[in-house]
Amino acid sequence: MNAKKLLSLWGLKWNPFSPELPSEGLLVTAKIESFAWRVEQLVQEGGFALISGESGTGKSVALRIVAERLATLRDVVVGVLERPQSKSAAFYRELGDIFSVKLSPSNRWGGFKALRERWRAHVASSRIKPLLLIDEAQEMTPEVLSELRILSSADFDATSLLTVVLSGDGRLLELLRHGDLVPLGTRIRTRLHTESASREELFELLSHALAKAGTATLMTSELMDTLVDHSAGNYRLLMTMGAELLAYGMAYEAEQLDEKLYLEVFHPKPPRSASKKKARV
């Protein structure tokens, strides 16, 4: 979206509905704040944390806030697994890339030892456990999740070499009920479950997004109420509708986004048929 036009039309610093909001544009709720604080404590000891919830309820935003919060701490190494659906060999290669360890795909045992030595060295020098973030973790195989549990555990399970935050939808909770993953499920130290938002929570997000972007009056209060009422408790749906209205308003250089604009975008009037037009002549 044209940043210069957003600024000239409405004085916006950025698109308030973009998935790529700057950090200051994100809404940190009390639940996310509490979870981020608990993960900050967890990196002292290592172990697993879990974010779960259905699509559009704020899991990825929570994970991003945790990542950015911990990245500012001294000595914390934050890695992000980009391909959760990988099989074991590719999983090890990606871990090696994340933690700067040269691994041989044909030597799983060598890779296992090299990663653990890398993590032990970091813990010995900083007393902080490296952090691995995994979004869309429901895509992981039971084999890889089990491998991750064993890989990050030492001293007969008395020591955790790694802090892992898993994030995924309801399928992840089902996956953790798999017989082979019960030992992993019992090692989850802290949890955040995101749910469908209340009307008040949706309105808070919308107000926050507009104010932080630079203009709290971009939308009329009636339009804000309408968007909240039609978002079905889903943050992502709310932001998607807001983005469509913003693009339409920019195209027609609207001074303010209102309910009339909402009707034009989401409930356009069907064109009159030729027969009706003739009848009215």
Secondary structure in CASP SS format (residue, H / E / C, confidence):
PFRMAT SS
TARGET T0000
AUTHOR 0000-0000-0000
METHOD secondary structure of the structure
MODEL  1
M C 1.00
N C 1.00
A H 1.00
K H 1.00
K H 1.00
L H 1.00
L H 1.00
S H 1.00
L H 1.00
W H 1.00
G C 1.00
L C 1.00
K C 1.00
W C 1.00
N C 1.00
P C 1.00
F C 1.00
S C 1.00
P C 1.00
E C 1.00
L C 1.00
P C 1.00
S H 1.00
E H 1.00
G H 1.00
L C 1.00
L C 1.00
V C 1.00
T C 1.00
A H 1.00
K H 1.00
I H 1.00
E H 1.00
S H 1.00
F H 1.00
A H 1.00
W H 1.00
R H 1.00
V H 1.00
E H 1.00
Q H 1.00
L H 1.00
V C 1.00
Q C 1.00
E C 1.00
G C 1.00
G E 1.00
F E 1.00
A E 1.00
L E 1.00
I E 1.00
S E 1.00
G C 1.00
E C 1.00
S C 1.00
G C 1.00
T C 1.00
G C 1.00
K H 1.00
S H 1.00
V H 1.00
A H 1.00
L H 1.00
R H 1.00
I H 1.00
V H 1.00
A H 1.00
E H 1.00
R H 1.00
L H 1.00
A H 1.00
T C 1.00
L C 1.00
R C 1.00
D C 1.00
V C 1.00
V C 1.00
V E 1.00
G E 1.00
V E 1.00
L E 1.00
E C 1.00
R C 1.00
P C 1.00
Q C 1.00
S C 1.00
K C 1.00
S H 1.00
A H 1.00
A H 1.00
F H 1.00
Y H 1.00
R H 1.00
E H 1.00
L H 1.00
G H 1.00
D H 1.00
I H 1.00
F C 1.00
S C 1.00
V C 1.00
K C 1.00
L C 1.00
S C 1.00
P C 1.00
S C 1.00
N C 1.00
R H 1.00
W H 1.00
G H 1.00
G H 1.00
F H 1.00
K H 1.00
A H 1.00
L H 1.00
R H 1.00
E H 1.00
R H 1.00
W H 1.00
R H 1.00
A H 1.00
H H 1.00
V H 1.00
A H 1.00
S H 1.00
S H 1.00
R C 1.00
I C 1.00
K C 1.00
P C 1.00
L E 1.00
L E 1.00
L E 1.00
I E 1.00
D C 1.00
E C 1.00
A H 1.00
Q H 1.00
E H 1.00
M C 1.00
T C 1.00
P H 1.00
E H 1.00
V H 1.00
L H 1.00
S H 1.00
E H 1.00
L H 1.00
R H 1.00
I H 1.00
L H 1.00
S C 1.00
S E 1.00
A E 1.00
D C 1.00
F C 1.00
D C 1.00
A C 1.00
T E 1.00
S E 1.00
L C 1.00
L C 1.00
T E 1.00
V E 1.00
V E 1.00
L E 1.00
S E 1.00
G E 1.00
D C 1.00
G H 1.00
R H 1.00
L H 1.00
L H 1.00
E H 1.00
L H 1.00
L C 1.00
R C 1.00
H C 1.00
G H 1.00
D H 1.00
L H 1.00
V H 1.00
P H 1.00
L H 1.00
G H 1.00
T C 1.00
R C 1.00
I E 1.00
R E 1.00
T E 1.00
R E 1.00
L E 1.00
H E 1.00
T C 1.00
E C 1.00
S C 1.00
A C 1.00
S C 1.00
R H 1.00
E H 1.00
E H 1.00
L H 1.00
F H 1.00
E H 1.00
L H 1.00
L H 1.00
S H 1.00
H H 1.00
A H 1.00
L H 1.00
A H 1.00
K H 1.00
A H 1.00
G C 1.00
T C 1.00
A C 1.00
T C 1.00
L C 1.00
M E 1.00
T C 1.00
S H 1.00
E H 1.00
L H 1.00
M H 1.00
D H 1.00
T H 1.00
L H 1.00
V H 1.00
D H 1.00
H C 1.00
S C 1.00
A C 1.00
G C 1.00
N C 1.00
Y H 1.00
R H 1.00
L H 1.00
L H 1.00
M H 1.00
T H 1.00
M H 1.00
G H 1.00
A H 1.00
E H 1.00
L H 1.00
L H 1.00
A H 1.00
Y H 1.00
G H 1.00
M H 1.00
A H 1.00
Y C 1.00
E C 1.00
A C 1.00
E C 1.00
Q C 1.00
L E 1.00
D C 1.00
E H 1.00
K H 1.00
L H 1.00
Y H 1.00
L H 1.00
E H 1.00
V H 1.00
F H 1.00
H C 1.00
P C 1.00
K C 1.00
P C 1.00
P C 1.00
R C 1.00
S C 1.00
A H 1.00
S H 1.00
K H 1.00
K H 1.00
K H 1.00
A H 1.00
R H 1.00
V C 1.00
END
